Amino acid sequence: QVQLVESGGGLVQPGGSLRLSCVASGIIFGRYAMGWYRQAPGKQRVMVATITQSGSKNYADSVKGRFTISRDNAVNMVYLQMNSLKPRDTAVYYCNANLPAMITYWGQGTQVTVSS
């Protein structure tokens, strides 16, 4: 059974930082590209950051220079370090595991709220 479990969300003031974590089980982690996506109320889910099996990273323009994605294959985890948070970053953040052209898995999501 495949599980992706996110943690680290919460309420933070503008300009603050959060670190999201996602632990994967039931997959051969190193074979999957991993990513973080987010969905704000009334909007579609969009890509925030992805990291390939070999460690290549890609970011949405809206988070470049503020967010950093990383992975630790030894413990089946992917992280999203979020700095200089803005109210528009408020969303549910989802962890994604993708085996290109084959299958993709999603976590249950973690709420991030940026507000004073």
C-alpha positions in Angstrom: 0.0 0.0 0.0 1.4 3.3 -1.1 1.3 6.2 1.4 2.6 9.8 1.2 2.2 11.6 4.5 2.8 15.3 4.7 3.6 17.3 7.8 4.9 20.8 8.8 2.0 23.0 7.7 0.5 25.6 9.9 -0.2 29.3 10.5 2.7 31.7 9.9 3.0 35.5 9.6 4.1 37.1 6.3 7.8 36.9 5.9 8.0 33.8 8.0 9.3 30.3 7.2 8.0 26.8 7.3 9.4 23.5 6.3 7.2 20.8 4.9 8.1 17.1 5.0 6.7 14.1 3.2 7.5 10.5 4.0 6.8 7.9 1.4 6.1 4.2 2.0 5.2 1.4 -0.3 7.3 2.6 -3.3 10.9 2.3 -4.4 11.5 5.9 -3.5 14.6 6.5 -5.5 12.8 5.6 -8.8 10.3 8.3 -8.4 10.4 12.0 -9.2 8.9 13.9 -6.3 7.1 17.1 -6.1 5.1 19.6 -4.1 1.9 21.1 -5.5 -0.6 23.5 -3.9 -4.3 24.3 -4.2 -5.8 27.5 -3.0 -9.6 27.8 -2.3 -11.5 27.9 -5.6 -8.4 27.4 -7.7 -6.7 24.5 -9.5 -3.9 22.5 -8.1 -0.6 23.8 -9.4 3.0 22.7 -9.3 5.2 24.4 -6.7 8.5 22.5 -7.0 9.7 19.1 -8.4 12.9 17.1 -8.0 13.9 14.3 -10.3 15.4 11.0 -9.3 18.8 12.4 -10.0 18.2 15.6 -8.0 17.4 18.1 -10.8 15.0 20.8 -9.5 12.3 22.8 -11.0 10.3 25.7 -9.4 7.2 27.7 -10.2 8.2 31.3 -11.0 6.1 32.5 -8.1 8.4 30.7 -5.6 11.8 30.9 -7.2 14.4 32.2 -4.7 12.1 31.7 -1.7 11.4 27.9 -1.7 13.8 25.0 -1.8 12.9 21.4 -2.5 15.2 18.5 -1.4 15.0 14.8 -1.0 16.7 12.2 1.2 16.5 8.8 -0.5 17.9 7.0 2.5 14.8 7.8 4.6 12.2 8.1 1.7 11.6 11.8 2.4 11.1 15.0 0.4 11.1 18.4 1.9 10.0 21.9 1.0 11.7 24.8 2.8 9.6 27.9 2.4 11.0 31.3 3.3 9.7 34.8 2.9 6.2 33.5 2.9 3.4 35.7 1.5 -0.4 35.6 2.0 -0.7 34.4 -1.6 1.2 31.2 -0.6 -1.8 30.2 1.5 -3.0 26.8 0.2 -3.2 23.1 0.9 0.2 21.7 -0.1 0.3 18.2 -1.5 3.2 15.8 -1.9 3.5 13.9 -5.2 5.4 10.9 -6.3 5.6 10.3 -10.0 6.9 7.5 -12.2 6.8 9.2 -15.6 4.2 7.9 -18.0 3.3 5.2 -15.6 1.7 6.2 -12.3 1.4 9.1 -9.8 0.5 9.2 -6.1 -0.7 12.0 -3.9 -0.6 12.7 -0.2 -3.6 13.9 1.8 -2.3 17.5 1.9 -1.2 19.9 4.7 -2.6 23.4 5.2 -0.3 26.4 5.0 -1.9 29.7 6.1 0.1 32.9 5.8 -1.6 35.7 7.7 -0.9 38.4 10.2 
